[in-house]
Amino acid sequence: MADIMVNDKTWGTYKLDSTFQIPAKDTFAFPIELMVKNSYLISGAMKVVGGKLLPYKLKGTIKGSYKKITAEVPFEHSGQFSDKDIKF
């Protein structure tokens, strides 16, 4: 589960409802659909179009298993969107 924050506002919470097997030392993209309030989307878009950076943060936990051992590991990732990241 992860909280998705953009421009210091929680845009949503993501919870994966499936189990995936990811090979060791591999990367994987999780499918995500996010419903966002129009006011958040418009204010974020205006900031980016105005040449400013739009900060984002993903914060949550990842639950993993190996054989009979299961662990829940916290994670946090943050960055910034710019106008170059927006595709229409």
GUFI-497459 format. One record per atom (N, C-alpha, C): residue in one letter; chain; atom name; x, y, z. Coordinates in Angstrom, 2 decimals. Atoms other than C-alpha are relative to their C-alpha. Layout:
- r|c|a|c1|c2|c3
- a|A|CA|X|Y|Z
...
***
This chain:
- r|c|a|c1|c2|c3
- m|A|N|0.85|-1.17|0.00
- m|A|CA|0.00|0.00|0.00
- m|A|C|0.90|1.24|0.00
- a|A|N|-0.80|-1.23|0.07
- a|A|CA|1.26|3.50|-0.77
- a|A|C|-0.91|1.20|-0.07
- d|A|N|0.66|-1.29|0.13
- d|A|CA|0.05|7.03|-0.24
- d|A|C|0.71|0.76|-1.12
- i|A|N|-0.53|-0.76|1.12
- i|A|CA|0.52|9.18|-3.34
- i|A|C|-0.28|1.47|0.26
- m|A|N|0.13|-1.41|-0.30
- m|A|CA|1.19|12.82|-2.56
- m|A|C|0.64|0.82|-1.12
- v|A|N|-0.51|-0.91|1.03
- v|A|CA|1.63|15.56|-5.16
- v|A|C|-0.25|1.41|0.50
- n|A|N|0.11|-1.39|-0.43
- n|A|CA|2.30|19.18|-4.29
- n|A|C|-0.48|0.09|1.45
- d|A|N|0.32|0.07|-1.44
- d|A|CA|2.01|18.29|-0.56
- d|A|C|-1.46|-0.30|0.30
- k|A|N|1.39|0.42|-0.22
- k|A|CA|-1.56|16.99|-0.99
- k|A|C|-0.11|-1.48|-0.34
- t|A|N|0.20|1.42|0.29
- t|A|CA|-2.62|13.36|-0.80
- t|A|C|-0.99|-0.14|-1.15
- w|A|N|0.83|0.18|1.18
- w|A|CA|-3.94|12.55|-4.25
- w|A|C|-0.72|-1.34|0.04
- g|A|N|0.65|1.30|-0.08
- g|A|CA|-4.81|8.97|-3.36
- g|A|C|0.85|-1.01|0.73
- t|A|N|-0.70|1.12|-0.60
- t|A|CA|-3.83|5.67|-1.84
- t|A|C|-0.07|-1.16|-0.97
- y|A|N|-0.09|1.11|0.95
- y|A|CA|-2.68|2.76|-3.96
- y|A|C|0.14|-1.29|0.77
- k|A|N|-0.11|1.31|-0.62
- k|A|CA|-3.28|-0.80|-2.88
- k|A|C|-0.05|-1.04|-1.10
- l|A|N|-0.09|1.04|1.01
- l|A|CA|-2.20|-3.65|-5.09
- l|A|C|-0.84|-1.18|0.45
- d|A|N|0.89|1.09|-0.39
- d|A|CA|-4.84|-6.37|-5.08
- d|A|C|0.38|-1.34|-0.64
- s|A|N|-0.48|1.22|0.63
- s|A|CA|-2.77|-9.03|-6.85
- s|A|C|1.38|-0.36|0.53
- t|A|N|-1.33|0.45|-0.38
- t|A|CA|0.34|-11.08|-6.16
- t|A|C|0.85|-0.11|-1.25
- f|A|N|-0.93|0.07|1.14
- f|A|CA|3.33|-10.74|-8.49
- f|A|C|1.28|-0.68|0.44
- q|A|N|-1.33|0.55|-0.24
- q|A|CA|6.54|-12.71|-8.71
- q|A|C|0.98|0.82|-0.82
- i|A|N|-1.00|-0.84|0.66
- i|A|CA|9.48|-10.45|-9.49
- i|A|C|1.36|-0.65|0.21
- p|A|N|-1.32|0.61|-0.15
- p|A|CA|12.87|-12.05|-10.19
- p|A|C|0.96|0.91|0.76
- a|A|N|-0.99|-0.76|-0.77
- a|A|CA|15.76|-10.98|-7.96
- a|A|C|0.75|0.96|-0.91
- k|A|N|-0.77|-1.04|0.71
- k|A|CA|17.60|-7.81|-9.06
- k|A|C|-0.68|0.42|-1.30
- d|A|N|0.75|-0.40|1.18
- d|A|CA|14.86|-7.03|-11.57
- d|A|C|-0.81|1.25|0.34
- t|A|N|0.88|-1.14|-0.23
- t|A|CA|12.67|-3.97|-12.00
- t|A|C|-1.38|-0.35|-0.51
- f|A|N|1.37|0.30|0.35
- f|A|CA|8.92|-3.95|-12.33
- f|A|C|-0.84|1.25|0.13
- a|A|N|0.91|-1.14|-0.05
- a|A|CA|6.29|-1.33|-13.09
- a|A|C|-1.38|-0.52|0.43
- f|A|N|1.31|0.40|-0.48
- f|A|CA|3.03|-1.62|-11.15
- f|A|C|-1.07|0.80|-0.75
- p|A|N|1.09|-0.73|0.65
- p|A|CA|-0.18|-0.77|-12.99
- p|A|C|-0.73|0.85|1.05
- i|A|N|0.67|-0.87|-0.96
- i|A|CA|-1.94|2.16|-11.34
- i|A|C|-1.04|0.85|-0.70
- e|A|N|1.04|-0.91|0.45
- e|A|CA|-5.15|4.04|-11.85
- e|A|C|-0.33|0.88|1.20
- l|A|N|0.18|-0.93|-1.12
- l|A|CA|-5.62|7.14|-9.72
- l|A|C|-1.10|0.99|-0.32
- m|A|N|1.07|-0.98|0.12
- m|A|CA|-8.79|9.16|-9.31
- m|A|C|0.44|1.23|0.78
- v|A|N|-0.51|-1.23|-0.61
- v|A|CA|-7.83|12.79|-8.58
- v|A|C|-1.08|1.08|-0.07
- k|A|N|0.92|-1.14|0.02
- k|A|CA|-9.93|15.80|-7.61
- k|A|C|0.43|0.96|-1.11
- n|A|N|-0.30|-0.92|1.09
- n|A|CA|-10.17|18.21|-10.53
- n|A|C|0.81|1.20|0.48
- s|A|N|-0.71|-1.18|-0.50
- s|A|CA|-8.97|21.11|-8.36
- s|A|C|1.48|-0.30|0.22
- y|A|N|-1.41|0.37|-0.18
- y|A|CA|-5.74|19.22|-7.48
- y|A|C|0.70|-0.08|-1.35
- l|A|N|-0.59|0.18|1.32
- l|A|CA|-5.13|18.33|-11.11
- l|A|C|0.24|1.34|-0.69
- i|A|N|-0.13|-1.31|0.64
- i|A|CA|-5.74|21.86|-12.37
- i|A|C|1.10|0.83|0.65
- s|A|N|-1.05|-0.80|-0.67
- s|A|CA|-3.55|23.52|-9.71
- s|A|C|1.38|-0.57|-0.29
- g|A|N|-1.29|0.61|0.32
- g|A|CA|-0.76|21.01|-10.37
- g|A|C|0.42|0.30|-1.43
- a|A|N|-0.31|-0.28|1.41
- a|A|CA|-0.99|21.49|-14.14
- a|A|C|0.41|1.46|-0.19
- m|A|N|-0.33|-1.43|0.12
- m|A|CA|-0.95|25.29|-13.78
- m|A|C|1.41|0.27|0.51
- k|A|N|-1.34|-0.19|-0.55
- k|A|CA|2.20|25.08|-11.65
- k|A|C|1.05|-0.45|-1.01
- v|A|N|-0.97|0.55|0.96
- v|A|CA|4.00|22.89|-14.21
- v|A|C|0.04|0.85|-1.26
- v|A|N|0.05|-0.83|1.20
- v|A|CA|2.83|24.95|-17.20
- v|A|C|0.67|1.35|0.26
- g|A|N|-0.64|-1.26|-0.36
- g|A|CA|4.07|28.05|-15.35
- g|A|C|1.50|-0.12|0.18
- g|A|N|-1.44|0.18|-0.06
- g|A|CA|7.57|26.57|-15.39
- g|A|C|0.53|-0.44|1.35
- k|A|N|-0.44|0.44|-1.32
- k|A|CA|7.66|25.42|-11.77
- k|A|C|0.03|-1.52|0.06
- l|A|N|-0.06|1.43|-0.22
- l|A|CA|8.48|21.94|-10.52
- l|A|C|-1.12|-0.41|0.94
- l|A|N|1.09|0.52|-0.81
- l|A|CA|5.72|19.83|-9.00
- l|A|C|0.51|-1.19|0.80
- p|A|N|-0.54|1.08|-0.80
- p|A|CA|6.95|17.72|-6.07
- p|A|C|-1.01|-1.14|0.21
- y|A|N|0.84|1.16|-0.30
- y|A|CA|5.63|14.19|-5.52
- y|A|C|0.73|-0.90|1.00
- k|A|N|-0.56|0.95|-0.96
- k|A|CA|6.12|11.52|-2.87
- k|A|C|-0.88|-1.24|0.04
- l|A|N|0.67|1.27|-0.20
- l|A|CA|5.20|7.85|-2.65
- l|A|C|0.51|-0.55|1.32
- k|A|N|-0.41|0.50|-1.31
- k|A|CA|5.23|6.44|0.87
- k|A|C|-0.92|-1.13|0.40
- g|A|N|0.83|1.14|-0.38
- g|A|CA|4.08|3.02|1.99
- g|A|C|0.83|-1.19|0.42
- t|A|N|-0.68|1.24|-0.35
- t|A|CA|5.03|-0.59|2.54
- t|A|C|-0.12|-0.99|-1.14
- i|A|N|0.01|1.09|0.96
- i|A|CA|5.89|-3.54|0.34
- i|A|C|0.08|-1.29|0.79
- k|A|N|-0.01|1.29|-0.68
- k|A|CA|5.08|-7.04|1.54
- k|A|C|0.59|-1.02|-0.95
- g|A|N|-0.66|0.98|0.83
- g|A|CA|7.34|-9.75|0.22
- g|A|C|0.19|-1.31|0.72
- s|A|N|-0.20|1.34|-0.56
- s|A|CA|7.83|-13.46|0.73
- s|A|C|1.11|-0.71|-0.73
- y|A|N|-1.02|0.89|0.56
- y|A|CA|10.70|-15.83|0.19
- y|A|C|-0.09|-1.31|0.75
- k|A|N|0.28|1.30|-0.60
- k|A|CA|9.96|-19.49|0.82
- k|A|C|-1.07|0.18|1.07
- k|A|N|1.01|-0.13|-1.05
- k|A|CA|8.17|-19.41|4.21
- k|A|C|0.18|1.26|0.83
- i|A|N|-0.26|-1.24|-0.73
- i|A|CA|9.48|-16.00|5.32
- i|A|C|-0.73|1.15|-0.68
- t|A|N|0.72|-1.16|0.52
- t|A|CA|7.24|-12.96|4.87
- t|A|C|0.42|1.24|0.78
- a|A|N|-0.40|-1.25|-0.64
- a|A|CA|8.29|-9.39|5.59
- a|A|C|-0.73|1.16|-0.65
- e|A|N|0.59|-1.23|0.50
- e|A|CA|6.71|-5.98|5.24
- e|A|C|1.04|1.10|0.18
- v|A|N|-1.11|-0.95|0.00
- v|A|CA|9.25|-3.31|4.31
- v|A|C|-0.53|1.40|-0.36
- p|A|N|0.44|-1.36|0.35
- p|A|CA|8.59|0.45|4.43
- p|A|C|0.85|0.58|-1.13
- f|A|N|-0.76|-0.69|1.04
- f|A|CA|9.61|2.59|1.47
- f|A|C|-0.52|1.42|-0.14
- e|A|N|0.38|-1.37|0.33
- e|A|CA|9.56|6.22|0.44
- e|A|C|0.81|0.44|-1.20
- h|A|N|-0.67|-0.51|1.20
- h|A|CA|10.37|7.79|-2.91
- h|A|C|-0.58|1.37|-0.30
- s|A|N|0.50|-1.33|0.35
- s|A|CA|10.14|11.42|-3.89
- s|A|C|0.78|0.55|-1.19
- g|A|N|-0.61|-0.64|1.16
- g|A|CA|10.93|13.57|-6.87
- g|A|C|-0.82|1.21|-0.41
- q|A|N|0.72|-1.16|0.50
- q|A|CA|9.59|16.37|-9.02
- q|A|C|-0.36|-0.19|-1.47
- f|A|N|0.41|-0.03|1.40
- f|A|CA|7.62|16.62|-12.24
- f|A|C|0.34|1.37|-0.58
- s|A|N|-0.18|-1.26|0.72
- s|A|CA|8.50|19.27|-14.81
- s|A|C|-0.88|-0.04|-1.24
- d|A|N|0.80|-0.03|1.22
- d|A|CA|6.83|20.31|-18.04
- d|A|C|0.44|-1.08|-0.98
- k|A|N|-0.50|1.04|0.90
- k|A|CA|9.01|17.74|-19.84
- k|A|C|-0.60|-1.37|0.32
- d|A|N|0.58|1.26|-0.42
- d|A|CA|7.30|14.92|-17.88
- d|A|C|-1.47|-0.16|-0.41
- i|A|N|1.42|0.02|0.35
- i|A|CA|3.80|15.84|-19.07
- i|A|C|-0.16|-0.26|-1.49
- k|A|N|0.24|0.36|1.39
- k|A|CA|2.60|14.18|-22.28
- k|A|C|-1.51|0.05|-0.23
- f|A|N|1.43|-0.09|0.35
- f|A|CA|-0.74|14.96|-23.93
- f|A|C|-0.31|-0.87|-1.17
***
